């Protein structure tokens, strides 16, 4: 992984925590870097090294064996010579981490060994990630050209991303949320409202459309116009409609009104699902979609709500 330093001088470990591809604390990062080759401007560096604007940081993580796949399943939506699409189960991490929980990346590398050299060892061939508690579509490449093409397309926002979520409360009208987000200074795993032009604040736009509405619950279709960490979860909480089961972003008012809905959720996941991805890339499918998640079926049946993922666009 290659990074270029911007902003004020700071310790190397602090800079890496703030700019790592996914939210991570100092201790997990230290564990990952324990056997890594970390260089600043070509020279080996320690975590206490001071880095300054313009410095180039190169991190080579030591290869790690994939996690055992005992009792872990990884449903494939598409398996082609260059692209694999996964329907990630809830509570499964996207990438390898310090815990023993099997990850999507680890299971993919077991099945497609060629993915191991496409990115960092812990990421395998994944072109993007989902939060651990989120289920649904993940794309992985089997060769470097496809991996580069997918990553560039995600950065350019030319890949359509459509999600489904159960949110607390009655959300009666479609709306567009435009609210920059920034990392919480004392909680790296949480995003807070930011301001346009604010340092380390990223523009974020989400479109929300209600599909089914009840007094205490709404099923919504979400379209991401950007790709900020926790964007959908943070945006929905900011408008007073947190994702059902999301303990990080839930609000006290919504929790008090709908505590009985907790019977549908588990501590390790929430009701947010990446349902559809649309592509406009040569040689790749133009649309990939999942089926209705198994852990959603009881809630849908109890509400007598019909859901057709094929209708999302």
Secondary structure, 3 states (H helix, E strand, C coil): CEEECCCCCEEHHHHHHHHCCCCCCHHHHHHHHCCCEEEECCEECCCCCEECCCCEEEEECCCCCCCCCCCCCCEEEEECCCEEEEEECCCCECCCCCCCCCEHHHHHHHHCHHHHHCCCCCCCCECCCCCCCCEEEEEEECCHHHHHHHHHHHHHCCCEEEEEEEEECCCCCCEEEECCEEEECCEEEEEEECCCCCCCEECCEEEEEEEEECCCEEEEEEEECCCCCCHHHHHHHHCCCCECCCCCCCCHHHHHHCHHHHHHCCCCCCCEEEEEEECCCCCCCCEEECCCCHHHHHHHHHHCCCCCHHHCC
